[in-house]
Amino acid sequence: MRRKVVLTAVLAAALVAAGCGGGGGSGAGTTSSPQGSLAGPDQSIVVAGVEPAQVDFHKNVDNGGRLSLGEVYETLYIADKSGQIVPLLADGQPTRVDDTTYDIKLKTGVTFSDGTPFNADSAAFSINRVVSPAIATQLADVSTIAGAEKIDDTTVRVKTKTASPLLANRLMTTAMYRPTTTDPTKPDQIIGTGPYKVVSYTPGTGTKITYNEKYRGEKPQVTNVEVRFIPDAGTRVQAISAGEVDVVPEITPLEAKGLQNVVATSKPAWSAFVRLNTLTGGTEDVKLRQAMNYAVDRDAIVKQVFGEQYASASQCTPLPMGTGGTSSNVKMPYTYDPEKAKQLVAEAGANGRTIEMISSSGAFTEDRAVAEIVAQSLNSIGLKINLQYLSPFSVYSAQLIKSQNNAPPMTFAGMVDSRSHVDRALQNYYSSSGPPSAFNDPEVDTLITEATSAADQQAAQPVYDRLLQRACDEAAYIYLFDYKTIFGLSPRIKWEPGVDSFGWNLRYDQMQVYEDR
């Protein structure tokens, strides 16, 4: 009993230090159905979010980029509301020619917002550009893609380095650009095939998009969107409470209690964890990394910070349980046991060791509060955690993707289930070649290749189990919790998010707007 009392005090202190108050309970937030008639056809909404770290979607796609430009660009494949991978600009699933060659048929009659036709020239150009060394992409999704070529106007052939039965998943983050694109960071070159086109993009201020009249699909009710860059999470919530904005993504359960119209993803879409550098920085010893996992009470964080309505303690998987590639066969060995943690710290000779830790500030839900809790939990077992919050997101992101030997010893991070499969997380965070990875295990690398290249993905599940269990036993991460994304909406907005918190975007085209009351 005493341990729980002590941890509760740690949690409370961390929440106060982070400026977040108490945790949200299971009843936090309500979902309101707007009253009155639908507004007119030319309806505008205002969204508050974080600024993109950069706007070239071939280099990386962060949350700010999705909010601003997620419906300007489109990809060959997308996850539907149920999480299934379906064609978007493709016209069917990839057809296997041989183990490393796949043909993809493309939809016809698609144009970019400037009238340029979308065809195999566009698809081949985009795929070749994203894998080009000159781009130095941070999208580990495409790490197994060698290149692409046009077969005819409606067929693109993709060459891969290994067998790639998950090719459709891996192409979900590659935006389709015009073949004439030279610098997609310039507003006049941010041109896609999606339902919206850019009116303006002003760094530090915001983005304005409007309906793309050349879009092939049904015209959305929301025809104009203004995304305001508001870096502070609390200020974003104040803006929606004051009626200044219509949508705020990634609010906290506590903030949800104060809003009239709140929706959340139908299941956890994110995993939160602390990446541990297994190679350098004072966290090389597996006993120390295991001690860190035993020191953190994941269940208490869920209950007191998020509430069980919105989160659950994670298993030893890089994405929430139920995501493709995960299974209950992978066992979580780390129960909350601070005495065992202290013993392992002593065995590792790490008593009193100072270890650097970084966290984002406002980029992930409750990132400051959770990072503070983790730091205090580790301090209580004899370590000295030097915690730094980095903002804006671009500064934090630059540390997250540093090469392994230069990566911070500890980094609070999150991973979104944007492809309904752990493949992307494995390529990013578990493979030794992943840009955000600080884990180098040749056996895991071999198992990743074996699992993700298997023609029968169901039969490959034992391989996924082996590699995830090994990474868990090696304590490559402090596994924390899985959580839903919560959205604050103004009373005039009606929208239900899908399984994924963003998928490719926030789907302004699916929102309904009612007359102000």
C-alpha atoms as one frame of an Amber mdcrd trajectory, in Angstrom:
protein
   0.000   0.000   0.000   2.789   2.451   0.845   4.222   2.241  -2.672   0.919
   3.293  -4.197   0.655   6.262  -1.820   4.156   7.388  -2.723   3.486   7.070
  -6.437   0.237   9.017  -6.126   2.198  11.853  -4.569   4.712  11.705  -7.407
   1.917  11.829  -9.972   0.223  14.761  -8.293   3.475  16.698  -8.031   4.307
  16.034 -11.662   0.898  17.183 -12.850   1.161  20.412 -10.873   4.697  20.990
 -12.207   3.441  20.471 -15.741   0.561  22.884 -15.259  -2.036  20.236 -16.006
  -3.949  19.865 -12.746  -5.456  16.494 -11.974  -6.130  13.600 -14.286  -9.297
  13.027 -16.272 -11.676  10.333 -15.134 -13.560   7.842 -17.213 -16.478  10.241
 -17.583 -14.407  13.066 -19.052 -15.980  14.908 -21.947 -19.257  14.611 -23.795
 -20.238  14.141 -27.391 -22.830  16.692 -28.440 -25.065  16.534 -31.499 -25.361
  20.067 -32.903 -28.874  21.463 -33.077 -30.412  23.493 -35.888 -30.074  23.375
 -39.643 -26.945  22.779 -41.684 -25.087  25.921 -42.676 -24.828  27.094 -46.255
 -22.610  25.451 -48.903 -19.736  27.948 -48.539 -18.808  27.140 -44.958 -15.498
  27.939 -43.252 -13.924  26.428 -40.153 -10.902  27.402 -38.084  -8.500  24.824
 -36.634  -5.848  25.355 -33.959  -2.735  23.197 -34.206   1.029  22.988 -34.219
   3.180  24.267 -37.054   4.693  21.677 -39.414   8.370  20.977 -38.816   8.625
  21.298 -42.616   6.166  21.011 -45.513   7.915  18.673 -47.948   5.869  15.538
 -47.359   8.568  13.414 -48.983  10.954  14.268 -46.159   8.567  13.689 -43.296
   4.910  14.006 -42.334   4.245  15.288 -38.825   1.006  16.219 -37.094   1.259
  19.867 -38.098   1.751  18.862 -41.716  -1.316  16.631 -41.626  -3.445  19.395
 -40.142  -2.349  21.938 -42.729  -1.880  19.953 -45.918  -3.235  16.470 -45.277
  -6.154  17.007 -47.644  -4.180  18.863 -50.269  -2.040  15.841 -51.073  -3.217
  12.285 -51.628  -1.477   8.928 -51.660  -1.934   5.709 -53.596  -3.476   3.979
 -50.550  -5.228   5.051 -47.372  -6.745   3.500 -44.247 -10.533   3.672 -44.187
 -12.557   4.364 -41.024 -12.346   0.721 -40.004  -8.572   0.647 -40.445  -8.532
  -1.395 -43.658  -5.982  -0.408 -46.303  -7.865   0.615 -49.445  -6.894   2.221
 -52.768  -7.078   6.017 -53.003  -5.286   7.070 -56.197  -4.486   3.453 -57.000
  -7.118   1.346 -58.737  -6.708  -1.872 -56.775  -4.058  -3.567 -54.670  -0.479
  -4.079 -55.972  -0.110  -7.023 -58.361   2.957  -9.164 -57.746   5.132  -9.695
 -60.839   7.888 -11.416 -58.856   9.207 -11.215 -55.282  10.589  -7.708 -55.763
   8.415  -6.332 -58.562   4.843  -5.049 -58.222   2.532  -3.349 -60.693  -0.041
  -0.810 -59.517  -2.956   0.304 -61.642  -3.969   3.950 -61.228  -7.341   5.656
 -61.312  -8.145   7.607 -64.453  -9.617  11.078 -64.748  -7.694  12.444 -61.760
  -6.098  15.884 -61.999  -4.012  18.080 -59.748  -5.589  21.342 -58.595  -3.754
  23.241 -61.351  -5.177  20.945 -64.050  -2.095  18.741 -64.492  -3.234  15.135
 -65.078  -2.314  12.543 -62.493  -0.851   9.452 -64.151   2.048   7.002 -63.981
   4.512   9.832 -64.634   3.372  11.464 -61.390   3.413   8.215 -59.414   6.859
   7.147 -60.632   8.275  10.636 -60.062   6.905  10.775 -56.515   8.140   7.314
 -55.521  11.588   7.884 -57.025  11.843  11.265 -55.355  10.920  10.019 -51.883
  13.577   7.264 -52.002  16.249   9.507 -53.515  19.336   9.982 -51.295  19.112
  13.692 -52.081  15.820  13.907 -50.193  17.140  11.959 -47.171  13.605  11.032
 -46.185  12.713  10.284 -42.575   9.873   8.044 -43.796  11.193   4.608 -42.917
   8.041   3.267 -44.599   9.827   3.428 -47.949  13.102   1.901 -46.772  12.507
  -1.305 -48.759  11.504   0.476 -51.988  14.206   0.675 -54.666  12.335   2.797
 -57.216   9.531   2.955 -59.755   8.969   3.218 -63.495   6.091   3.987 -65.802
   4.687   1.024 -67.742   1.898   3.010 -69.374  -0.202   6.021 -68.378  -2.247
   4.005 -65.898   0.368   1.546 -64.623   3.400   2.152 -62.411   5.877  -0.620
 -61.638   7.516  -0.553 -58.199  10.797  -2.347 -57.531  11.594  -3.325 -53.945
  14.775  -4.453 -52.211  13.063  -7.434 -50.594   9.734  -9.155 -50.986   7.106
  -6.595 -49.925   3.612  -8.008 -49.410   2.915  -4.902 -47.293   3.723  -2.539
 -50.162   0.285  -0.896 -50.065   0.820  -0.068 -46.378   4.253   1.332 -47.088
   2.976   3.645 -49.818   0.394   5.228 -47.542   2.687   8.104 -46.593   4.131
   8.937 -50.018   2.345  12.043 -51.292   1.780  12.242 -55.016   3.512  15.297
 -56.515   3.421  16.704 -60.043   6.450  15.592 -62.119   7.393  19.280 -62.506
   7.695  19.836 -58.739  11.097  21.267 -57.824  10.538  22.837 -54.400   7.363
  21.761 -52.577   8.118  24.133 -49.702   7.051  27.081 -51.868   3.318  27.868
 -51.590   2.889  27.990 -55.378   4.250  24.416 -55.624   2.121  22.898 -52.849
  -0.232  21.331 -55.374  -2.013  18.023 -54.968  -5.026  16.006 -56.085  -6.991
  16.233 -52.827 -10.279  17.998 -52.076  -8.500  21.203 -51.028  -5.861  23.521
 -52.460  -3.588  26.020 -50.750  -4.582  29.676 -50.564  -1.627  30.650 -48.380
   1.010  29.135 -46.136   2.705  31.555 -43.735   5.421  30.080 -41.474   4.797
  30.978 -37.849   1.219  32.043 -38.540  -0.936  29.501 -40.335  -2.327  27.902
 -43.470  -5.456  28.635 -45.473  -6.921  26.052 -47.840 -10.031  26.112 -50.007
 -12.071  23.640 -52.022 -10.318  22.281 -55.123 -12.836  22.750 -57.939 -11.050
  20.102 -60.005 -11.502  17.444 -57.310 -13.107  14.304 -58.698 -15.187  13.485
 -55.634 -18.256  14.939 -53.999 -17.930  18.563 -52.943 -17.568  18.778 -49.147
 -19.720  21.044 -47.053 -16.619  22.634 -45.522 -15.070  24.588 -48.367 -12.611
  26.797 -46.497 -10.246  25.888 -43.652  -7.900  28.150 -41.740  -5.266  26.412
 -39.616  -3.791  28.696 -36.979  -0.405  27.743 -35.551  -0.788  27.940 -31.771
   2.170  26.118 -30.149   0.804  26.083 -26.584  -1.775  23.362 -25.947  -3.533
  25.343 -23.211  -3.901  28.368 -25.449  -5.437  26.188 -28.159  -8.107  24.969
 -25.731  -8.770  28.529 -24.510  -9.335  29.510 -28.140 -12.042  26.902 -28.654
 -13.659  27.727 -25.300 -13.817  31.373 -26.390 -15.402  30.453 -29.715 -12.366
  31.581 -31.722 -11.712  28.212 -33.390 -13.815  25.189 -34.375 -11.451  22.219
 -33.992  -8.575  21.431 -31.611  -6.925  18.003 -31.934  -5.164  16.113 -29.148
  -6.734  17.735 -26.126  -6.340  16.180 -22.678  -9.069  14.378 -20.719  -9.038
  17.212 -18.184  -9.538  19.767 -20.953 -12.293  17.600 -22.422 -14.306  18.005
 -19.225 -14.622  21.723 -19.843 -15.842  21.484 -23.443 -19.378  20.909 -24.689
 -18.512  18.935 -27.832 -15.819  16.264 -27.560 -15.115  13.193 -29.718 -12.390
  10.553 -29.557 -11.083   7.769 -31.722 -12.981   4.518 -31.308  -9.901   2.712
 -29.968  -6.367   3.683 -28.899  -4.526   5.059 -31.901  -1.237   6.076 -30.278
   1.428   4.366 -28.208   3.482   6.466 -25.824   6.957   5.377 -24.772  10.400
   6.598 -23.847  13.012   5.645 -26.406  16.200   4.466 -24.699  19.536   4.742
 -26.470  20.975   1.230 -26.153  24.330   2.298 -27.594  25.493   5.361 -25.683
  24.625   8.055 -23.154  24.592   5.989 -19.949  21.685   3.707 -20.879  23.715
   0.947 -22.548  23.279  -1.611 -19.746  20.192  -3.779 -20.227  19.804  -4.128
 -16.434  19.494  -0.362 -16.112  16.935  -0.192 -18.929  14.937  -2.985 -17.305
  15.110  -1.124 -13.990  13.588   1.917 -15.667  10.639  -0.159 -16.833  10.059
  -1.611 -13.364  10.188   1.904 -11.853   7.227   3.355 -13.753   3.646   2.543
 -12.718   1.925   2.548 -16.096  -1.512   1.734 -14.675  -1.342   4.697 -12.291
  -0.427   7.063 -15.119  -3.393   5.838 -17.139  -5.851   6.234 -14.270  -4.653
   9.578 -12.958  -3.573  11.383 -16.110  -5.799   9.994 -18.851  -8.581   7.993
 -17.294  -9.382   4.478 -18.412 -11.968   5.832 -20.840  -9.160   7.134 -23.014
  -6.070   4.999 -22.365  -4.690   1.649 -21.255  -1.286   0.455 -20.101   0.701
  -0.720 -23.120   1.996  -4.173 -23.850   5.454  -4.855 -25.295   4.440  -3.645
 -28.733   5.276  -0.490 -30.690   1.592   0.174 -31.429  -1.669  -0.567 -29.589
  -2.695  -4.192 -29.156  -4.845  -5.318 -32.073  -2.702  -3.545 -34.665  -1.557
  -5.937 -37.382   1.528  -7.880 -36.247   0.742  -7.600 -32.533  -0.523 -10.501
 -30.425  -1.113 -11.476 -26.822   1.716 -14.005 -27.135   4.212 -11.229 -26.406
   4.371 -10.971 -22.632   5.019  -7.801 -20.655   7.497  -8.774 -17.892   7.659
  -5.333 -16.265   5.218  -4.967 -13.412   5.527  -1.962 -11.134   8.267  -2.960
  -8.689  10.460  -0.068  -7.461  12.434  -2.323  -5.083  13.468  -4.574  -7.949
  14.257  -1.457  -9.971  16.593  -0.205  -7.233  18.304  -3.603  -7.102  18.919
  -3.590 -10.870  20.225  -0.004 -10.751  22.726  -1.128  -8.118  23.741  -4.184
 -10.156  24.305  -1.912 -13.161  26.497   0.358 -11.021  24.263   3.297 -11.893
  23.342   4.732  -8.481  23.451   8.531  -8.702  24.022   8.507 -12.472  22.851
  11.636 -14.324  20.990  10.805 -17.537  19.696  13.279 -20.097  16.053  13.066
 -21.173  14.152  15.178 -23.695  10.444  15.565 -24.310   8.268  17.514 -26.679
   6.104  20.262 -25.207   2.522  20.188 -26.413   3.123  18.011 -29.469   1.688
  14.863 -27.849  -1.228  14.666 -25.442   0.003  15.284 -21.868   3.627  14.938
 -22.964   4.969  17.337 -20.315   3.011  15.731 -17.478   3.945  12.179 -18.421
   7.613  13.007 -18.996   7.725  14.616 -15.544   6.157  11.542 -13.947   8.676
   9.251 -15.643  11.594  11.448 -14.572  10.437  11.569 -10.943   9.818   7.811
 -10.902  13.389   7.211 -12.093  14.806   9.718  -9.621  13.112   7.733  -6.835
  15.183   4.627  -7.668  18.536   6.388  -7.420  18.986   8.017 -10.823  19.276
  11.730 -11.622  17.219  12.535 -14.703  17.973  15.838 -16.380  14.671  16.493
 -18.186  14.455  19.120 -20.923  11.312  20.140 -22.812  11.942  21.131 -26.412
   9.706  23.439 -28.437   8.709  24.076 -31.178   8.202  20.602 -32.577  10.866
  21.121 -35.239  13.531  21.489 -32.517  12.329  18.354 -30.726  12.047  16.421
 -34.000  15.635  17.242 -34.921  16.778  15.486 -31.727  14.434  12.552 -32.274
  15.899  11.692 -35.678  19.575  12.162 -34.822  21.906   9.323 -35.708  22.091
   6.587 -33.086  25.420   7.580 -31.558  24.225  11.187 -31.229  20.661  10.507
 -30.083  19.699  11.595 -26.553  19.838   8.782 -23.966  16.104   9.137 -23.270
  13.399  10.607 -25.515   9.674  10.730 -24.782   7.845   9.934 -28.015   4.642
   8.616 -29.508   3.750   6.469 -32.491   0.439   6.633 -34.338  -1.329   3.658
 -35.902  -1.585   5.203 -39.357  -1.232   1.980 -41.332  -3.044  -0.586 -39.182
   0.172  -2.600 -38.969   3.367  -2.552 -36.876   5.500  -2.626 -40.021   6.042
   1.136 -40.014   6.945   1.202 -36.315   9.392  -1.659 -36.800  11.104   0.104
 -39.693  11.297   3.367 -37.727  12.013   2.446 -34.127  13.218  -1.163 -34.079
  15.379  -1.501 -37.183  18.968  -0.357 -36.749  18.555   1.716 -39.927  15.401
   3.523 -38.801  15.881   7.314 -38.534  14.446   7.564 -34.981  15.923   4.237
 -33.843  18.511   4.038 -31.075  18.354   0.240 -31.002  20.864  -1.893 -32.878
  20.230  -5.630 -32.679  21.249  -7.749 -35.713  18.889 -10.538 -34.676  15.934
  -8.133 -34.584  16.944  -6.705 -37.973  16.924 -10.219 -39.428  13.549 -11.017
 -37.878  12.034  -7.767 -39.183  13.076  -8.643 -42.729  11.807 -12.201 -42.349
   8.451 -11.118 -40.928   7.651  -8.174 -43.171   8.717  -9.940 -46.387   6.658
 -13.078 -45.722   4.043 -13.685 -48.408   1.674 -15.127 -45.804   1.473 -12.466
 -43.107  -0.723 -14.604 -40.888   1.841 -17.394 -40.935   4.540 -14.834 -40.092
   2.979 -13.997 -36.719   5.377 -16.214 -34.700   8.277 -14.247 -36.192   6.664
 -10.948 -35.164   6.195 -12.419 -31.687   9.869 -13.383 -31.433  11.221 -10.018
 -32.510   8.835  -7.997 -30.337   9.588 -10.195 -27.312  13.337  -9.816 -27.832
  13.050  -6.022 -28.048  10.913  -6.093 -24.920  13.388  -8.239 -23.000  16.187
  -5.911 -24.109  14.117  -2.991 -22.742  14.779  -0.866 -25.792  11.952   1.391
 -24.584  10.111   2.306 -21.434   6.709   1.056 -22.504   4.014   3.399 -21.152
   0.444   3.382 -22.457  -1.822   3.358 -25.514  -4.275   6.217 -25.867  -7.079
   7.571 -27.948  -6.883  10.942 -29.625  -9.434  13.369 -28.205 -10.755  16.256
 -30.288 -12.450  19.383 -29.036 -15.098  20.660 -31.436 -17.204  23.798 -31.358
 -20.924  23.100 -30.789 -21.642  23.720 -34.482 -19.355  20.910 -35.712 -20.397
  17.285 -36.148 -17.712  14.730 -36.992 -16.686  11.256 -35.880 -13.005  10.281
 -36.244 -12.102   6.871 -37.586  -9.972   4.166 -35.997  -6.855   6.186 -36.698
  -6.464   9.588 -35.067  -5.362  11.223 -38.293  -4.925   8.545 -40.929  -3.594
  10.729 -43.684  -5.408  13.795 -42.384  -8.128  15.232 -40.174 -10.797  14.823
 -42.904 -12.316  18.273 -43.057 -14.281  17.000 -46.052 -16.243  14.690 -43.722
 -17.245  17.375 -41.230 -20.726  18.823 -40.993 -21.227  22.406 -39.877 -24.456
  23.700 -38.393 -25.693  27.253 -38.146 -24.396  29.100 -35.087 -26.864  29.056
 -32.263
